Amino acid sequence: MGLGSFFKRNKDKNEKESVESHIDIDNDNCKGADCEKCVIACPNKVLVKDGDLTVVRNPITCKYCRVCEAICPNDCINVN
């Protein structure tokens, strides 16, 4: 593999891929702006706050531990 192949390979990694999430968040009932329990409790930092919404940052890092599901006081999170 030559040096040109190395740079081409890294260029391909910079492209964003659309990854479907296996974490469903009901943001209509989520009190995320005042709560953030799931964001704080997630050991893999999968969930983040985006304004008043809780969103999935990187679903690939989720280990299906379901801590977010268990800690949500409004039952707004479902891990499939």
PyMOL Python script that loads the backbone (N, CA, C, O; Angstrom):
from pymol import cmd

cmd.read_pdbstr("""\
ATOM      1  N   MET A   1       0.850  -1.167   0.000  1.00  0.00           N
ATOM      2  CA  MET A   1       0.000   0.000   0.000  1.00  0.00           C
ATOM      3  C   MET A   1       0.899   1.235   0.000  1.00  0.00           C
ATOM      4  O   MET A   1       1.767   1.380   0.860  1.00  0.00           O
ATOM      5  N   GLY A   2       0.686   2.107  -0.955  1.00  0.00           N
ATOM      6  CA  GLY A   2       1.491   3.303  -1.060  1.00  0.00           C
ATOM      7  C   GLY A   2       0.945   4.441  -0.216  1.00  0.00           C
ATOM      8  O   GLY A   2      -0.124   4.339   0.387  1.00  0.00           O
ATOM      9  N   LEU A   3       1.696   5.515  -0.189  1.00  0.00           N
ATOM     10  CA  LEU A   3       1.308   6.685   0.606  1.00  0.00           C
ATOM     11  C   LEU A   3       0.007   7.299   0.106  1.00  0.00           C
ATOM     12  O   LEU A   3      -0.777   7.822   0.897  1.00  0.00           O
ATOM     13  N   GLY A   4      -0.225   7.240  -1.200  1.00  0.00           N
ATOM     14  CA  GLY A   4      -1.475   7.761  -1.770  1.00  0.00           C
ATOM     15  C   GLY A   4      -2.693   7.019  -1.261  1.00  0.00           C
ATOM     16  O   GLY A   4      -3.743   7.628  -1.053  1.00  0.00           O
ATOM     17  N   SER A   5      -2.576   5.718  -1.057  1.00  0.00           N
ATOM     18  CA  SER A   5      -3.683   4.918  -0.537  1.00  0.00           C
ATOM     19  C   SER A   5      -4.025   5.327   0.882  1.00  0.00           C
ATOM     20  O   SER A   5      -5.194   5.324   1.264  1.00  0.00           O
ATOM     21  N   PHE A   6      -3.017   5.678   1.665  1.00  0.00           N
ATOM     22  CA  PHE A   6      -3.242   6.099   3.045  1.00  0.00           C
ATOM     23  C   PHE A   6      -4.102   7.363   3.094  1.00  0.00           C
ATOM     24  O   PHE A   6      -5.059   7.445   3.865  1.00  0.00           O
ATOM     25  N   PHE A   7      -3.753   8.341   2.267  1.00  0.00           N
ATOM     26  CA  PHE A   7      -4.506   9.593   2.277  1.00  0.00           C
ATOM     27  C   PHE A   7      -5.905   9.412   1.720  1.00  0.00           C
ATOM     28  O   PHE A   7      -6.843  10.056   2.189  1.00  0.00           O
ATOM     29  N   LYS A   8      -6.060   8.556   0.739  1.00  0.00           N
ATOM     30  CA  LYS A   8      -7.385   8.298   0.178  1.00  0.00           C
ATOM     31  C   LYS A   8      -8.272   7.627   1.215  1.00  0.00           C
ATOM     32  O   LYS A   8      -9.452   7.960   1.323  1.00  0.00           O
ATOM     33  N   ARG A   9      -7.727   6.692   1.975  1.00  0.00           N
ATOM     34  CA  ARG A   9      -8.495   5.973   2.982  1.00  0.00           C
ATOM     35  C   ARG A   9      -8.972   6.938   4.072  1.00  0.00           C
ATOM     36  O   ARG A   9     -10.124   6.856   4.499  1.00  0.00           O
ATOM     37  N   ASN A  10      -8.112   7.842   4.525  1.00  0.00           N
ATOM     38  CA  ASN A  10      -8.520   8.805   5.547  1.00  0.00           C
ATOM     39  C   ASN A  10      -9.562   9.776   5.027  1.00  0.00           C
ATOM     40  O   ASN A  10     -10.419  10.226   5.787  1.00  0.00           O
ATOM     41  N   LYS A  11      -9.506  10.102   3.767  1.00  0.00           N
ATOM     42  CA  LYS A  11     -10.488  10.995   3.173  1.00  0.00           C
ATOM     43  C   LYS A  11     -11.881  10.362   3.229  1.00  0.00           C
ATOM     44  O   LYS A  11     -12.869  11.043   3.502  1.00  0.00           O
ATOM     45  N   ASP A  12     -11.951   9.057   2.969  1.00  0.00           N
ATOM     46  CA  ASP A  12     -13.227   8.355   3.015  1.00  0.00           C
ATOM     47  C   ASP A  12     -13.802   8.319   4.426  1.00  0.00           C
ATOM     48  O   ASP A  12     -15.023   8.338   4.579  1.00  0.00           O
ATOM     49  N   LYS A  13     -12.971   8.269   5.458  1.00  0.00           N
ATOM     50  CA  LYS A  13     -13.427   8.216   6.846  1.00  0.00           C
ATOM     51  C   LYS A  13     -14.082   9.523   7.282  1.00  0.00           C
ATOM     52  O   LYS A  13     -14.912   9.525   8.191  1.00  0.00           O
ATOM     53  N   ASN A  14     -13.715  10.637   6.641  1.00  0.00           N
ATOM     54  CA  ASN A  14     -14.264  11.930   7.024  1.00  0.00           C
ATOM     55  C   ASN A  14     -15.698  12.122   6.560  1.00  0.00           C
ATOM     56  O   ASN A  14     -16.387  13.021   7.043  1.00  0.00           O
ATOM     57  N   GLU A  15     -16.156  11.296   5.635  1.00  0.00           N
ATOM     58  CA  GLU A  15     -17.525  11.405   5.167  1.00  0.00           C
ATOM     59  C   GLU A  15     -18.465  10.899   6.244  1.00  0.00           C
ATOM     60  O   GLU A  15     -18.220   9.851   6.842  1.00  0.00           O
ATOM     61  N   LYS A  16     -19.545  11.640   6.496  1.00  0.00           N
ATOM     62  CA  LYS A  16     -20.496  11.244   7.522  1.00  0.00           C
ATOM     63  C   LYS A  16     -21.417  10.164   6.983  1.00  0.00           C
ATOM     64  O   LYS A  16     -21.912  10.240   5.858  1.00  0.00           O
ATOM     65  N   GLU A  17     -21.630   9.161   7.816  1.00  0.00           N
ATOM     66  CA  GLU A  17     -22.531   8.087   7.465  1.00  0.00           C
ATOM     67  C   GLU A  17     -23.812   8.250   8.255  1.00  0.00           C
ATOM     68  O   GLU A  17     -23.789   8.683   9.407  1.00  0.00           O
ATOM     69  N   SER A  18     -24.904   7.909   7.652  1.00  0.00           N
ATOM     70  CA  SER A  18     -26.186   7.933   8.340  1.00  0.00           C
ATOM     71  C   SER A  18     -26.390   6.585   9.020  1.00  0.00           C
ATOM     72  O   SER A  18     -26.482   5.552   8.356  1.00  0.00           O
ATOM     73  N   VAL A  19     -26.458   6.604  10.345  1.00  0.00           N
ATOM     74  CA  VAL A  19     -26.613   5.385  11.109  1.00  0.00           C
ATOM     75  C   VAL A  19     -27.955   5.438  11.810  1.00  0.00           C
ATOM     76  O   VAL A  19     -28.253   6.401  12.518  1.00  0.00           O
ATOM     77  N   GLU A  20     -28.768   4.408  11.616  1.00  0.00           N
ATOM     78  CA  GLU A  20     -30.057   4.369  12.289  1.00  0.00           C
ATOM     79  C   GLU A  20     -29.843   4.046  13.749  1.00  0.00           C
ATOM     80  O   GLU A  20     -29.031   3.192  14.105  1.00  0.00           O
ATOM     81  N   SER A  21     -30.585   4.741  14.587  1.00  0.00           N
ATOM     82  CA  SER A  21     -30.457   4.547  16.015  1.00  0.00           C
ATOM     83  C   SER A  21     -31.412   3.464  16.505  1.00  0.00           C
ATOM     84  O   SER A  21     -32.520   3.320  15.988  1.00  0.00           O
ATOM     85  N   HIS A  22     -30.981   2.722  17.485  1.00  0.00           N
ATOM     86  CA  HIS A  22     -31.826   1.741  18.138  1.00  0.00           C
ATOM     87  C   HIS A  22     -32.356   2.281  19.461  1.00  0.00           C
ATOM     88  O   HIS A  22     -32.897   1.537  20.279  1.00  0.00           O
ATOM     89  N   ILE A  23     -32.192   3.584  19.656  1.00  0.00           N
ATOM     90  CA  ILE A  23     -32.672   4.260  20.861  1.00  0.00           C
ATOM     91  C   ILE A  23     -33.760   5.237  20.439  1.00  0.00           C
ATOM     92  O   ILE A  23     -33.508   6.176  19.685  1.00  0.00           O
ATOM     93  N   ASP A  24     -34.965   5.009  20.930  1.00  0.00           N
ATOM     94  CA  ASP A  24     -36.084   5.892  20.615  1.00  0.00           C
ATOM     95  C   ASP A  24     -36.325   6.825  21.789  1.00  0.00           C
ATOM     96  O   ASP A  24     -36.446   6.383  22.932  1.00  0.00           O
ATOM     97  N   ILE A  25     -36.394   8.125  21.500  1.00  0.00           N
ATOM     98  CA  ILE A  25     -36.629   9.124  22.539  1.00  0.00           C
ATOM     99  C   ILE A  25     -37.899   9.878  22.201  1.00  0.00           C
ATOM    100  O   ILE A  25     -38.027  10.446  21.116  1.00  0.00           O
ATOM    101  N   ASP A  26     -38.831   9.878  23.129  1.00  0.00           N
ATOM    102  CA  ASP A  26     -40.081  10.616  22.986  1.00  0.00           C
ATOM    103  C   ASP A  26     -39.848  12.033  23.516  1.00  0.00           C
ATOM    104  O   ASP A  26     -40.091  12.310  24.691  1.00  0.00           O
ATOM    105  N   ASN A  27     -39.376  12.928  22.642  1.00  0.00           N
ATOM    106  CA  ASN A  27     -39.046  14.281  23.068  1.00  0.00           C
ATOM    107  C   ASN A  27     -40.278  15.127  23.367  1.00  0.00           C
ATOM    108  O   ASN A  27     -40.153  16.207  23.945  1.00  0.00           O
ATOM    109  N   ASP A  28     -41.475  14.653  22.982  1.00  0.00           N
ATOM    110  CA  ASP A  28     -42.694  15.385  23.323  1.00  0.00           C
ATOM    111  C   ASP A  28     -42.961  15.336  24.829  1.00  0.00           C
ATOM    112  O   ASP A  28     -43.463  16.301  25.406  1.00  0.00           O
ATOM    113  N   ASN A  29     -42.625  14.212  25.461  1.00  0.00           N
ATOM    114  CA  ASN A  29     -42.851  14.047  26.895  1.00  0.00           C
ATOM    115  C   ASN A  29     -41.594  14.215  27.731  1.00  0.00           C
ATOM    116  O   ASN A  29     -41.664  14.231  28.960  1.00  0.00           O
ATOM    117  N   CYS A  30     -40.455  14.339  27.085  1.00  0.00           N
ATOM    118  CA  CYS A  30     -39.176  14.470  27.780  1.00  0.00           C
ATOM    119  C   CYS A  30     -39.046  15.867  28.386  1.00  0.00           C
ATOM    120  O   CYS A  30     -39.328  16.874  27.737  1.00  0.00           O
ATOM    121  N   LYS A  31     -38.622  15.898  29.621  1.00  0.00           N
ATOM    122  CA  LYS A  31     -38.352  17.170  30.311  1.00  0.00           C
ATOM    123  C   LYS A  31     -36.846  17.392  30.362  1.00  0.00           C
ATOM    124  O   LYS A  31     -36.300  17.831  31.375  1.00  0.00           O
ATOM    125  N   GLY A  32     -36.194  17.085  29.262  1.00  0.00           N
ATOM    126  CA  GLY A  32     -34.743  17.081  29.180  1.00  0.00           C
ATOM    127  C   GLY A  32     -34.041  18.340  29.619  1.00  0.00           C
ATOM    128  O   GLY A  32     -32.968  18.266  30.217  1.00  0.00           O
ATOM    129  N   ALA A  33     -34.611  19.492  29.342  1.00  0.00           N
ATOM    130  CA  ALA A  33     -33.967  20.742  29.714  1.00  0.00           C
ATOM    131  C   ALA A  33     -33.844  20.868  31.227  1.00  0.00           C
ATOM    132  O   ALA A  33     -32.898  21.479  31.725  1.00  0.00           O
ATOM    133  N   ASP A  34     -34.796  20.293  31.958  1.00  0.00           N
ATOM    134  CA  ASP A  34     -34.784  20.376  33.415  1.00  0.00           C
ATOM    135  C   ASP A  34     -34.256  19.103  34.071  1.00  0.00           C
ATOM    136  O   ASP A  34     -33.934  19.114  35.259  1.00  0.00           O
ATOM    137  N   CYS A  35     -34.164  18.023  33.329  1.00  0.00           N
ATOM    138  CA  CYS A  35     -33.858  16.716  33.905  1.00  0.00           C
ATOM    139  C   CYS A  35     -32.422  16.270  33.613  1.00  0.00           C
ATOM    140  O   CYS A  35     -31.576  16.294  34.507  1.00  0.00           O
ATOM    141  N   GLU A  36     -32.151  15.878  32.410  1.00  0.00           N
ATOM    142  CA  GLU A  36     -30.842  15.404  31.932  1.00  0.00           C
ATOM    143  C   GLU A  36     -30.317  14.173  32.661  1.00  0.00           C
ATOM    144  O   GLU A  36     -29.118  13.897  32.603  1.00  0.00           O
ATOM    145  N   LYS A  37     -31.185  13.422  33.348  1.00  0.00           N
ATOM    146  CA  LYS A  37     -30.722  12.243  34.088  1.00  0.00           C
ATOM    147  C   LYS A  37     -30.120  11.202  33.159  1.00  0.00           C
ATOM    148  O   LYS A  37     -29.097  10.600  33.486  1.00  0.00           O
ATOM    149  N   CYS A  38     -30.739  10.981  32.004  1.00  0.00           N
ATOM    150  CA  CYS A  38     -30.237   9.976  31.068  1.00  0.00           C
ATOM    151  C   CYS A  38     -28.882  10.370  30.495  1.00  0.00           C
ATOM    152  O   CYS A  38     -28.010   9.523  30.305  1.00  0.00           O
ATOM    153  N   VAL A  39     -28.711  11.652  30.221  1.00  0.00           N
ATOM    154  CA  VAL A  39     -27.443  12.145  29.664  1.00  0.00           C
ATOM    155  C   VAL A  39     -26.319  11.943  30.671  1.00  0.00           C
ATOM    156  O   VAL A  39     -25.219  11.523  30.309  1.00  0.00           O
ATOM    157  N   ILE A  40     -26.598  12.242  31.932  1.00  0.00           N
ATOM    158  CA  ILE A  40     -25.600  12.103  32.984  1.00  0.00           C
ATOM    159  C   ILE A  40     -25.311  10.634  33.280  1.00  0.00           C
ATOM    160  O   ILE A  40     -24.161  10.266  33.520  1.00  0.00           O
ATOM    161  N   ALA A  41     -26.346   9.791  33.265  1.00  0.00           N
ATOM    162  CA  ALA A  41     -26.196   8.391  33.661  1.00  0.00           C
ATOM    163  C   ALA A  41     -25.558   7.506  32.602  1.00  0.00           C
ATOM    164  O   ALA A  41     -24.979   6.476  32.945  1.00  0.00           O
ATOM    165  N   CYS A  42     -25.643   7.867  31.338  1.00  0.00           N
ATOM    166  CA  CYS A  42     -25.132   6.998  30.273  1.00  0.00           C
ATOM    167  C   CYS A  42     -23.622   6.816  30.405  1.00  0.00           C
ATOM    168  O   CYS A  42     -22.870   7.786  30.313  1.00  0.00           O
ATOM    169  N   PRO A  43     -23.172   5.569  30.622  1.00  0.00           N
ATOM    170  CA  PRO A  43     -21.735   5.338  30.811  1.00  0.00           C
ATOM    171  C   PRO A  43     -20.919   5.494  29.527  1.00  0.00           C
ATOM    172  O   PRO A  43     -19.698   5.638  29.587  1.00  0.00           O
ATOM    173  N   ASN A  44     -21.578   5.467  28.374  1.00  0.00           N
ATOM    174  CA  ASN A  44     -20.863   5.566  27.097  1.00  0.00           C
ATOM    175  C   ASN A  44     -21.063   6.897  26.394  1.00  0.00           C
ATOM    176  O   ASN A  44     -20.632   7.072  25.254  1.00  0.00           O
ATOM    177  N   LYS A  45     -21.712   7.832  27.067  1.00  0.00           N
ATOM    178  CA  LYS A  45     -21.940   9.190  26.522  1.00  0.00           C
ATOM    179  C   LYS A  45     -22.641   9.141  25.168  1.00  0.00           C
ATOM    180  O   LYS A  45     -22.276   9.868  24.244  1.00  0.00           O
ATOM    181  N   VAL A  46     -23.642   8.284  25.059  1.00  0.00           N
ATOM    182  CA  VAL A  46     -24.394   8.143  23.817  1.00  0.00           C
ATOM    183  C   VAL A  46     -25.408   9.271  23.661  1.00  0.00           C
ATOM    184  O   VAL A  46     -25.646   9.747  22.552  1.00  0.00           O
ATOM    185  N   LEU A  47     -26.002   9.695  24.767  1.00  0.00           N
ATOM    186  CA  LEU A  47     -27.026  10.737  24.733  1.00  0.00           C
ATOM    187  C   LEU A  47     -26.419  12.092  25.070  1.00  0.00           C
ATOM    188  O   LEU A  47     -25.549  12.200  25.934  1.00  0.00           O
ATOM    189  N   VAL A  48     -26.890  13.121  24.377  1.00  0.00           N
ATOM    190  CA  VAL A  48     -26.442  14.493  24.631  1.00  0.00           C
ATOM    191  C   VAL A  48     -27.635  15.431  24.555  1.00  0.00           C
ATOM    192  O   VAL A  48     -28.676  15.083  23.998  1.00  0.00           O
ATOM    193  N   LYS A  49     -27.479  16.606  25.112  1.00  0.00           N
ATOM    194  CA  LYS A  49     -28.501  17.639  25.018  1.00  0.00           C
ATOM    195  C   LYS A  49     -28.229  18.485  23.782  1.00  0.00           C
ATOM    196  O   LYS A  49     -27.091  18.865  23.505  1.00  0.00           O
ATOM    197  N   ASP A  50     -29.292  18.770  23.051  1.00  0.00           N
ATOM    198  CA  ASP A  50     -29.215  19.661  21.894  1.00  0.00           C
ATOM    199  C   ASP A  50     -30.327  20.679  22.078  1.00  0.00           C
ATOM    200  O   ASP A  50     -31.452  20.471  21.622  1.00  0.00           O
ATOM    201  N   GLY A  51     -30.013  21.768  22.740  1.00  0.00           N
ATOM    202  CA  GLY A  51     -31.046  22.742  23.103  1.00  0.00           C
ATOM    203  C   GLY A  51     -31.915  22.143  24.189  1.00  0.00           C
ATOM    204  O   GLY A  51     -31.414  21.749  25.242  1.00  0.00           O
ATOM    205  N   ASP A  52     -33.213  22.070  23.943  1.00  0.00           N
ATOM    206  CA  ASP A  52     -34.141  21.474  24.900  1.00  0.00           C
ATOM    207  C   ASP A  52     -34.391  19.997  24.634  1.00  0.00           C
ATOM    208  O   ASP A  52     -35.162  19.362  25.355  1.00  0.00           O
ATOM    209  N   LEU A  53     -33.753  19.442  23.615  1.00  0.00           N
ATOM    210  CA  LEU A  53     -33.987  18.057  23.233  1.00  0.00           C
ATOM    211  C   LEU A  53     -32.853  17.145  23.687  1.00  0.00           C
ATOM    212  O   LEU A  53     -31.701  17.564  23.793  1.00  0.00           O
ATOM    213  N   THR A  54     -33.202  15.902  23.950  1.00  0.00           N
ATOM    214  CA  THR A  54     -32.209  14.863  24.187  1.00  0.00           C
ATOM    215  C   THR A  54     -32.062  14.098  22.876  1.00  0.00           C
ATOM    216  O   THR A  54     -33.047  13.626  22.309  1.00  0.00           O
ATOM    217  N   VAL A  55     -30.830  13.981  22.402  1.00  0.00           N
ATOM    218  CA  VAL A  55     -30.590  13.319  21.124  1.00  0.00           C
ATOM    219  C   VAL A  55     -29.513  12.250  21.274  1.00  0.00           C
ATOM    220  O   VAL A  55     -28.716  12.273  22.212  1.00  0.00           O
ATOM    221  N   VAL A  56     -29.511  11.318  20.330  1.00  0.00           N
ATOM    222  CA  VAL A  56     -28.515  10.252  20.298  1.00  0.00           C
ATOM    223  C   VAL A  56     -27.310  10.770  19.524  1.00  0.00           C
ATOM    224  O   VAL A  56     -27.413  11.086  18.339  1.00  0.00           O
ATOM    225  N   ARG A  57     -26.171  10.855  20.198  1.00  0.00           N
ATOM    226  CA  ARG A  57     -24.954  11.370  19.571  1.00  0.00           C
ATOM    227  C   ARG A  57     -24.344  10.323  18.660  1.00  0.00           C
ATOM    228  O   ARG A  57     -24.084  10.590  17.486  1.00  0.00           O
ATOM    229  N   ASN A  58     -24.114   9.132  19.194  1.00  0.00           N
ATOM    230  CA  ASN A  58     -23.466   8.083  18.408  1.00  0.00           C
ATOM    231  C   ASN A  58     -24.028   6.736  18.836  1.00  0.00           C
ATOM    232  O   ASN A  58     -23.542   6.153  19.806  1.00  0.00           O
ATOM    233  N   PRO A  59     -25.042   6.224  18.137  1.00  0.00           N
ATOM    234  CA  PRO A  59     -25.681   4.977  18.560  1.00  0.00           C
ATOM    235  C   PRO A  59     -24.765   3.758  18.517  1.00  0.00           C
ATOM    236  O   PRO A  59     -25.053   2.750  19.162  1.00  0.00           O
ATOM    237  N   ILE A  60     -23.678   3.835  17.774  1.00  0.00           N
ATOM    238  CA  ILE A  60     -22.762   2.700  17.665  1.00  0.00           C
ATOM    239  C   ILE A  60     -22.075   2.426  19.000  1.00  0.00           C
ATOM    240  O   ILE A  60     -21.730   1.280  19.285  1.00  0.00           O
ATOM    241  N   THR A  61     -21.870   3.451  19.819  1.00  0.00           N
ATOM    242  CA  THR A  61     -21.187   3.269  21.097  1.00  0.00           C
ATOM    243  C   THR A  61     -22.103   2.731  22.193  1.00  0.00           C
ATOM    244  O   THR A  61     -21.635   2.413  23.286  1.00  0.00           O
ATOM    245  N   CYS A  62     -23.392   2.627  21.913  1.00  0.00           N
ATOM    246  CA  CYS A  62     -24.345   2.101  22.890  1.00  0.00           C
ATOM    247  C   CYS A  62     -24.088   0.610  23.116  1.00  0.00           C
ATOM    248  O   CYS A  62     -23.936  -0.160  22.167  1.00  0.00           O
ATOM    249  N   LYS A  63     -24.044   0.220  24.390  1.00  0.00           N
ATOM    250  CA  LYS A  63     -23.797  -1.178  24.759  1.00  0.00           C
ATOM    251  C   LYS A  63     -25.065  -1.864  25.266  1.00  0.00           C
ATOM    252  O   LYS A  63     -24.990  -2.931  25.876  1.00  0.00           O
ATOM    253  N   TYR A  64     -26.235  -1.254  25.014  1.00  0.00           N
ATOM    254  CA  TYR A  64     -27.533  -1.824  25.391  1.00  0.00           C
ATOM    255  C   TYR A  64     -27.648  -2.083  26.895  1.00  0.00           C
ATOM    256  O   TYR A  64     -28.296  -3.047  27.306  1.00  0.00           O
ATOM    257  N   CYS A  65     -27.035  -1.242  27.711  1.00  0.00           N
ATOM    258  CA  CYS A  65     -27.104  -1.442  29.155  1.00  0.00           C
ATOM    259  C   CYS A  65     -28.459  -1.006  29.720  1.00  0.00           C
ATOM    260  O   CYS A  65     -28.843  -1.431  30.809  1.00  0.00           O
ATOM    261  N   ARG A  66     -29.171  -0.172  28.989  1.00  0.00           N
ATOM    262  CA  ARG A  66     -30.513   0.301  29.344  1.00  0.00           C
ATOM    263  C   ARG A  66     -30.566   1.152  30.608  1.00  0.00           C
ATOM    264  O   ARG A  66     -31.630   1.282  31.213  1.00  0.00           O
ATOM    265  N   VAL A  67     -29.448   1.729  31.014  1.00  0.00           N
ATOM    266  CA  VAL A  67     -29.427   2.618  32.170  1.00  0.00           C
ATOM    267  C   VAL A  67     -30.297   3.841  31.891  1.00  0.00           C
ATOM    268  O   VAL A  67     -31.026   4.298  32.772  1.00  0.00           O
ATOM    269  N   CYS A  68     -30.224   4.367  30.683  1.00  0.00           N
ATOM    270  CA  CYS A  68     -31.020   5.540  30.313  1.00  0.00           C
ATOM    271  C   CYS A  68     -32.511   5.237  30.417  1.00  0.00           C
ATOM    272  O   CYS A  68     -33.294   6.068  30.878  1.00  0.00           O
ATOM    273  N   GLU A  69     -32.885   4.060  29.992  1.00  0.00           N
ATOM    274  CA  GLU A  69     -34.281   3.626  30.038  1.00  0.00           C
ATOM    275  C   GLU A  69     -34.764   3.517  31.487  1.00  0.00           C
ATOM    276  O   GLU A  69     -35.876   3.931  31.815  1.00  0.00           O
ATOM    277  N   ALA A  70     -33.920   2.960  32.338  1.00  0.00           N
ATOM    278  CA  ALA A  70     -34.287   2.752  33.734  1.00  0.00           C
ATOM    279  C   ALA A  70     -34.357   4.046  34.533  1.00  0.00           C
ATOM    280  O   ALA A  70     -35.184   4.168  35.437  1.00  0.00           O
ATOM    281  N   ILE A  71     -33.503   5.011  34.214  1.00  0.00           N
ATOM    282  CA  ILE A  71     -33.428   6.224  35.016  1.00  0.00           C
ATOM    283  C   ILE A  71     -34.409   7.309  34.579  1.00  0.00           C
ATOM    284  O   ILE A  71     -34.654   8.253  35.330  1.00  0.00           O
ATOM    285  N   CYS A  72     -34.969   7.191  33.385  1.00  0.00           N
ATOM    286  CA  CYS A  72     -35.878   8.220  32.870  1.00  0.00           C
ATOM    287  C   CYS A  72     -37.164   8.246  33.705  1.00  0.00           C
ATOM    288  O   CYS A  72     -37.882   7.247  33.746  1.00  0.00           O
ATOM    289  N   PRO A  73     -37.467   9.357  34.365  1.00  0.00           N
ATOM    290  CA  PRO A  73     -38.661   9.434  35.207  1.00  0.00           C
ATOM    291  C   PRO A  73     -39.977   9.509  34.400  1.00  0.00           C
ATOM    292  O   PRO A  73     -41.055   9.273  34.946  1.00  0.00           O
ATOM    293  N   ASN A  74     -39.880   9.834  33.117  1.00  0.00           N
ATOM    294  CA  ASN A  74     -41.081   9.982  32.281  1.00  0.00           C
ATOM    295  C   ASN A  74     -41.248   8.855  31.262  1.00  0.00           C
ATOM    296  O   ASN A  74     -42.113   8.934  30.390  1.00  0.00           O
ATOM    297  N   ASP A  75     -40.432   7.814  31.366  1.00  0.00           N
ATOM    298  CA  ASP A  75     -40.472   6.679  30.422  1.00  0.00           C
ATOM    299  C   ASP A  75     -40.422   7.134  28.968  1.00  0.00           C
ATOM    300  O   ASP A  75     -41.218   6.682  28.144  1.00  0.00           O
ATOM    301  N   CYS A  76     -39.501   8.016  28.658  1.00  0.00           N
ATOM    302  CA  CYS A  76     -39.385   8.585  27.312  1.00  0.00           C
ATOM    303  C   CYS A  76     -38.360   7.866  26.444  1.00  0.00           C
ATOM    304  O   CYS A  76     -38.251   8.158  25.253  1.00  0.00           O
ATOM    305  N   ILE A  77     -37.612   6.935  27.017  1.00  0.00           N
ATOM    306  CA  ILE A  77     -36.538   6.278  26.270  1.00  0.00           C
ATOM    307  C   ILE A  77     -36.848   4.797  26.122  1.00  0.00           C
ATOM    308  O   ILE A  77     -37.265   4.132  27.071  1.00  0.00           O
ATOM    309  N   ASN A  78     -36.635   4.299  24.911  1.00  0.00           N
ATOM    310  CA  ASN A  78     -36.820   2.886  24.626  1.00  0.00           C
ATOM    311  C   ASN A  78     -35.613   2.401  23.822  1.00  0.00           C
ATOM    312  O   ASN A  78     -35.363   2.874  22.714  1.00  0.00           O
ATOM    313  N   VAL A  79     -34.871   1.454  24.394  1.00  0.00           N
ATOM    314  CA  VAL A  79     -33.711   0.883  23.720  1.00  0.00           C
ATOM    315  C   VAL A  79     -34.145  -0.426  23.082  1.00  0.00           C
ATOM    316  O   VAL A  79     -34.572  -1.348  23.776  1.00  0.00           O
ATOM    317  N   ASN A  80     -34.034  -0.508  21.755  1.00  0.00           N
ATOM    318  CA  ASN A  80     -34.456  -1.709  21.021  1.00  0.00           C
ATOM    319  C   ASN A  80     -33.301  -2.638  20.789  1.00  0.00           C
ATOM    320  O   ASN A  80     -33.473  -3.698  20.187  1.00  0.00           O
TER     321      ASN A  80
END
""", "prot")
cmd.dss("prot")
cmd.show_as("cartoon", "prot")
cmd.util.cbc("prot")
cmd.orient("prot")
